[in-house]
Amino acid sequence: MRKNNTYYTKDLYEASFLYAHQQKLLGLEKDCKFFWFIFKDKSACEELSVAYWAGEIEINAKAYSDAIRTLKDRLFAIKEEATSDLAQ
């Protein structure tokens, strides 16, 4: 269920970019075979997203790399939980 002031993306790299820019990750939502990354502050995320896709904004490489790793860890943790639930 989408809330008014939340921003959704299923792109790991866009989500990592937002996360590295200090946008608050509210959670992940499963939708069939993929997950939505859900962020607070829709308008700030939309501005950053437009700049990201246009290649108009720079980011610290270490912060971006750390964000990718963090979000991948979150995804794999959720997938492992789902897999273990199915095995029981």
Stockholm file with secondary structure:
# STOCKHOLM 1.0

chainA/1-88         MRKNNTYYTKDLYEASFLYAHQQKLLGLEKDCKFFWFIFKDKSACEELSVAYWAGEIEINAKAYSDAIRTLKDRLFAIKEEATSDLAQ
#=GR chainA/1-88 SS CCCTTEEEECCHHHHHHHHHTTCCEEEEEEETTEEEEEEECHHHHHHHHHHHHHTCCCCCHHHHHHHHHHHHHHHHHHHHHHHHHHHC
#=GC SS_cons        CCCTTEEEECCHHHHHHHHHTTCCEEEEEEETTEEEEEEECHHHHHHHHHHHHHTCCCCCHHHHHHHHHHHHHHHHHHHHHHHHHHHC
//
